[in-house]
Amino acid sequence: MRTIVVVCCLALAGCVEVTRFTGPGGDVYLAECDNPVRLQSCRAALESTCPNGYDFVQTLTRNQDGKQIPTNSGYFRCR
């Protein structure tokens, strides 16, 4: 497993790490973007990783009071 650290950082937001997983169906990436302060950094990291666009495969959720709440983190594939 290789990790790609995308250096598209905002001064207050910090870096966003994009992790690549390689499998028989092709590459799938994970971006953890749950911090609302980092959303612009996350968008820049996704666009830098996939300049031709991307599609989300699965959005991650977190448990809050017994309910599954969608987050801004998830798995995606480049087009």
C-alpha positions in Angstrom: 0.0 0.0 0.0 1.4 3.4 -1.0 0.4 6.6 0.5 0.3 9.8 -1.5 0.5 13.0 0.5 -0.9 15.8 -1.5 0.8 19.0 -0.7 -2.2 21.3 -1.2 -2.3 22.8 2.2 -4.1 25.8 3.6 -2.3 27.7 6.4 -5.0 26.9 9.0 -6.2 23.7 7.5 -3.1 21.5 7.3 -2.4 18.8 4.8 -4.9 16.2 3.5 -3.6 12.7 3.2 -4.9 10.7 0.2 -4.2 6.9 0.5 -4.2 4.7 -2.6 -5.3 1.1 -2.5 -4.5 -1.1 -5.5 -6.7 -4.1 -6.3 -7.9 -6.2 -9.2 -10.6 -3.6 -10.0 -8.1 -0.7 -10.2 -7.0 1.9 -7.8 -9.3 3.2 -5.1 -8.3 6.2 -2.9 -9.3 7.3 0.6 -9.5 10.9 1.6 -10.3 11.7 5.2 -12.0 15.1 5.1 -14.3 15.1 8.1 -12.9 18.4 9.5 -15.0 21.2 8.1 -12.0 23.6 8.2 -10.2 21.3 5.7 -13.0 21.0 3.1 -11.2 23.3 0.6 -8.0 21.5 1.2 -9.8 18.2 0.6 -11.3 19.4 -2.7 -7.9 20.5 -3.9 -6.4 17.2 -2.9 -9.1 15.2 -4.8 -8.7 17.4 -7.9 -4.9 17.1 -7.7 -5.1 13.3 -7.4 -7.7 13.0 -10.2 -7.3 15.9 -12.7 -9.9 14.3 -15.0 -12.5 14.1 -12.2 -13.5 11.5 -9.6 -16.5 9.5 -8.4 -17.1 8.6 -4.8 -17.4 4.8 -4.2 -18.4 5.0 -0.6 -18.9 7.8 1.9 -17.9 7.0 5.4 -20.2 7.4 8.4 -19.8 7.9 12.1 -22.1 6.8 14.9 -23.8 9.7 16.8 -26.3 8.7 19.4 -27.0 5.4 17.7 -27.5 7.0 14.2 -25.1 6.6 11.3 -24.2 10.2 10.2 -22.5 10.6 6.8 -19.1 12.4 6.9 -17.1 14.2 4.2 -14.6 11.4 4.1 -14.8 8.5 1.7 -13.4 6.3 -1.0 -13.2 7.5 -4.6 -12.0 6.5 -8.0 -10.4 8.6 -10.7 -12.3 8.9 -14.0 
